[in-house]
Amino acid sequence: MKEEIQRVKQQFGIIGNDATLLRAIDTAIQVAHTDLSVLITGESGVGKEFFPQIIHTNSPRKHGKYFAVNCGAIPEGTIDSELFGHVKGAFTDAVSERKGYFSEADGGTIFLDEVGELPMSTQARLLRVLENGEFLRVGSSKVEKTNVRIVCATNVNLPEAISNGRFREDLYYRLNTVPINVPPLHKRGDDILLLFKKFTMDFAIKYNVPKIELDEQAKSAILSYKWPGNIRQLKNVAEQISILELNRKITGEVIRNYLPQPTQNNLPVISSNGHNGKTFESEREILYSVLFDMRRDITELRKQVKDLMEGRNITQHNTTQYYNPHQEIPTVVHHPTIQITPAVTDVTHSDIESEEYIEETLSLNDMEKKAITASLERHHGRRRDAAKELNISERTLYRKIKEYGID
């Protein structure tokens, strides 16, 4: 098996001798001769895409077709058609029949990357294919058969997605017949140095510059770094240094300039478990909620001022909590007891009545809908540009447009 692993590493350009990596390659080679479904897990950028190719090229299906499908890049409204095909007239744009990937790949292999992003309805269709090889084209009632090998990959924590109701438990166990975990770069030890050396040699040839060398401090710096972007980030750093540094002997101080460190901002820390009992899927939704809470507080303040100006004497002891990002416990400020009557204020009842008073009733969904609509208008309906501006996937944008009924 050592010879087989070495052959596969050379064939696919895989560099490294980490035991976990070698075990993952070994598992891929052994399972290739079966038709068992395989689930590949690991962080983004670790090289998960090599393993379905290893499985396909070492399997009896190697002469069949191989399709790699990024499930996260296909809009929710079209993914069923992409995977399973559709019949003419199934929907507005279905002017002719179309075969999906499961028809085209009959006898071969399908790699479903980012399978954790599949909508629940598509998950049900995929489960049926795994159980008996049957599927329906969109808009058809005729059952069709396919004989494909399914290999999936994800960087999503699927057990957590199951507990949150975003992934089917029965599908997870069907996909996870043989699990393969690809280790993150920071856990691969000296493989980091091997990869860095390979990348810098390649870039020296590509850009016709002398190759660079690392001193001991520089080696220590890249070995101790966490590499959140994994191999992609390492390759980018190697390319930047190869181009920008005039001195080809790289010190620890120099290389640390290319390694971004986690930064802390002064925004309130909001737990990922939710805010005021809510749960969020993105930082953008958290910010929307914070803004909404601020609007609600301002509205309440306006009400109190209006009541005061209408002659209602209010005596109360106010307590305000101020957030200090450098303190774990909020600062509590006790204001003195105040009494306000119309006689001691410069603001008259007529001033309040003349000011337009608007009840702030925007919900989080309203704010999100408004943001999406405004972005689509700015980009003249181009969804790709709007999704990029909103920092969400095209599929998520498509789902939101449908959910809010945006024209």
N, C-alpha and C positions, 0 to 999 in steps of 0.2 A: 504493500500500500504506500510505502514511502516513495517508491519510484512513480507510482500513479499520481500521487500528490505533486511531486516535482514536475511531472509532465504537464499537469493541469496548470500549475503556476506559470510555467514557461509559455503555455499556449495562450493564456489570458493576461499575461503581464502582471501577475499578482506578486507583490514583493512583501516578504516578511516571514518570520519563523516563530511568531507567537503561538503558543500551544492551543489557545482557544480558536485562533484563525485556522490553524491546520486541522483541528477537529471539525470545524465547520466545512472545510473543503472535503475532508474524508467522508463526512456524512452525505454531502451532495453527490459524491462519486458512487457511494454504496446504494443510495436510494434511486439513482438514475435508471437502474435496470428494472424498476417496478413502475406501477402506475399510481402509486400513492400520492395524495396531494401533499404539498409542502408549504409551510408558512415560514417565511424568512423575516426575522425581526432585527432591529438595530436602529441606531440614531441616523438622522439624515447625513449623507456624505461619507458613510463608512464603506460603500462599495457593494451594497446588496444586489445591484443589477447584474453582477458577474455570476451569481449562483444559479439563477434559472438557466443561464446559457450553459453553465457547466452541466447541469442536469439534462438539458435537451441534447447537447452534443455527445453525451455519453450514454444516451438511451436508445432503445430500438426505434424511436420516433425521429432520430436525427435527420432522416431524409424527408420528413414531413415539414410543414410550415411552422414557423415560430413567430408569434406576435407578442409584442410588449405593449401593454395598454396602461397609460397613466390615468387611473380612475379619478384622481383629484383635479385633472385638467379638463374633464368633459362636463359640460353643464348638466344639471340634474334632469332637465327636460328632454335631453337627447341621449343620455347614456344607455337607456334600454335599447334604443334603436341602434346605437353603435355596437353594442355587445351581441344583441340577438336578431337584429334586422327588423324590417317592417314591410308591410304590404302596401300596395298603391292605395292612396286615399286614407291611410291610417290617421293622418293629421294634415294640417294645411299645406305644408311644404312637401308632403309625400306624393310627388308626381309620378313616381315609378317604384317598383319593388327594389329592395336593397337587402343584400346578405350581410349579416353581422359577423363579428369576429369568430363566434362559435361555429358558424357554418363554414367560414373560410378556413379555419384551422383544423377541420376534421382530419384526424389522423396525426395531428401534430401537437404543439404545445402552446398554451396561452399563459403569459406572465401578467398578472394583474398587480401592478404597482400601486401603492397607497390604497389598498383594499379597504382600509378603515374609513375611507371617505365615501363609500358607496351609500346611496339612499336606502332606507329600510325596504322599500318595494323592490329594488334591484337585488338586495340581499336575498329576498325570498325566491326570486327567479334563479339566482346563482345556486342556492341550496338544492333546487330541483335538478339542475344540471349535474351537481355533484352526486346526488343520490341515484339517479337513473339515466342520466345523459339526455333528458328531455327538456325542451324549451318551446316557447311560443314566440313567434314574431309579433311585434307590436301591431295591433289591429287584426290579428288572425286568431282563429280558433283551432287551427290545424296543428297538432303536436308534431314536432320534428325531433330527430335524433342526431346526436353528435358524439364523436369519440375523441375527446381531447384530454390532454394532461394539463392540469391546472396547478400553477405555482404562483403563490401570492407573496407580497412583501408589504410591510407597514412599519412606520415609526411611531404609530399610535399605540398606547397601552390599551389593548383590546379588552382585557378583563375589566378595566376601569370604564371603558366605553359601554360594556355590557351592563354594568351596574347603573350607568347613567341613562340606559335605554336607547343608546345610539348604535348598538350592534347586537345582532342575534346570537344568543348563546349556542344554539344548535349549529349555526353556520361556523362559529368559531371552532367547535370541536371537529367538524368535518374538515376544515382547512388545516387544522393543527395536528394532522395525523403524524407528520414528521416535522418537528420544529428545528429550525437552524437559526442560531443567534450569532450575528456578526459583531465582534467586540468594537467598542469605540476606540479611537486612535490613542487616547491618553492612557489606555490600559494595555497597550501593546509594547511597552518598554522600548528596547533598542530598535524595534521596527521603525520608529519615528526617524532615527538617524539614517537608516537604510533608505527610506523613502525620500527624505530630504536630499540625500546625496544623489539619488537617481534623478530627482526633479532638477536639481541645479546643473547636473551634467547635461541633461536634455536641453535646458535653456541656454547653456553656454554654447552648445552647437547651433541652436536655433538663432540666437542673436549674435553669434560670432564674437563672443567675449571670453576672457579667461575664466576658468571655473573658480568657484569660491571655496574657501576652507573655513571651518569653524574651530575656534580655540576651545579649550575645556570649559570655560565659563559659558560660552555660547551653546555648547552641547548640553550643559546642565540646564540652561534656561529653556530650551525647547523640550527637554525631557520632563521638566516639572510643570510645563504649561498644560492647561486642561483641553485645549483645542476643541472648543465648542462646535466649530465648523468641520471638524474631522479632516479627512484626507483632502477635501476640496480647499479648505483653509490653508493647510500646510503647503499645498501646491501653489496657491496664490502668493503666500509669503515668500516661497523660494523664488518665484518669478520676479517679485518686486525687488528683492535683494540683488538678484542677478543683474537686473537692469540699472538700478539706482546707485549702488555702492561702488565707488571708485577703488577703494581699498578692498582687495579680494580676500584678505584675512579678516574674518568677521568675529568681533568680540561679543561678549555677553551684553554689554551696554548697547551696542549697535542693534543687536537682534531684538532686544526688548522694546525698541522703538517701533518694531513691526508687529508686536503682539498686543492687541487691544485688551485692556483690562476692564473688568466689569465696573460700571459707573453707577453711582447712587444719585438720584435726583431728589428734589425737595418736595415732591408730591406726597400726599398722605399714603401710607402703606395700606393697601386694601387686600385682604386675604383672598386667595383664589377660591375659597369656599363660598364666597359671596359677600354682598354688601346689603345690610339690612334684610338678611334672609333670602336674597336673590342669588342666582348663579349666573355666571357670564361665560361666554365663549371667546371673548377677545377683550383686549385692553380698550378698544374703541367703545365697546358697550359699557365698560366701567366708567369711562369718562362721561359718556352720555348720562349715566345714572347720577354721577356727582353733580353735573350741571343741572339736572332736573331737581335734585334735592336743594341746590342753592336757589333755584327759581321758587321752589315751594316755600323756603324760609323767607325769601323776600316778600312773597305774597302775604304770608302770615304777619310780617312786620307792617305791611301796608294796612292790613285790616285793623291791627291794633292802633295805629296812628289815626286812622279814620274814626274808630270808636272814641278815641280820646278827644278828637276835634269836635265830635258831636255832643260833647258835654258829659261823657261818662267818666267819673272819677275812678281811676284805676290805681290802686296801691299794690305793689308787688315787689318781691325780692327776686331779682334776676340772677341766675347763675349761668355763665357762659363757659364752654370748654373750648380752649384754643389748642390746635394741634401743633406740636413742635417736633419736626422730623428727627431731632436729636434726642428726644425723650421717649421712653416707652409709655409713660403715664401722661395723659393730657394735662395741661395747666388749667386749673379751675380758678376763675376770677369771680369773686362775689361783688356785685354792684351794690351801692347803698340803696336803701329804700327810697323810691321816688314818688312824688305826687304831682300829677299834672291836671290842670283845669284850663278851660278856655281863657280864663282871665289872665293867666300868666304866660301866654304864648303869643308870638307874633303872627302865627298862622291862623287865618280865619276859616270859618266853616265854608264860606264861599270859595276860598282858595282850593279847598279840598274838592268841592263839588265841581269846580271848573277843570280840575285835572282829570284826564281820562283814566279810568281805573279798569284794568284788565285782569280778569281772573286767570291765573296761570294754571292751565289744565293739560298742558302737553304731557303725554306719557312718553316713556322711553321709546315705544314703538313709533309714536308720532314723530319724534325727533329723528329717529333712524330713517323713516320714510322721507322726511323732508330733506335729509342729507343726501339720500340716494337720488331723489328727484332732481335736486339742484346739481349734483354731479353729472347726471345724464344730460341735463339741459346744457351745461357748460361744454360737454363733449359731443353735442348734437346727436345724442342717442347711441354713441359708440360705446358698447358695453365693456369692451376690453380696456379702453382708456379710463372709463369710470371706475371699473374694478381696481385698476392699478392705483388711482387716486385715493380710493377708499381703503386700500390695503386689504382687500378681500379677494378670494378667487372668483373667476367668472361664473362658476357653478353656483357659488353662494349668492352672487349678485342676481343671477337668473331666478334662484329660489325666492329671494326677497322681493323681486319685481312681481313675481306671480303671487306671493303671499299678500302683498299690500295692494295688488290690483293697479300697479302703476302702468300708465299707457306709454 
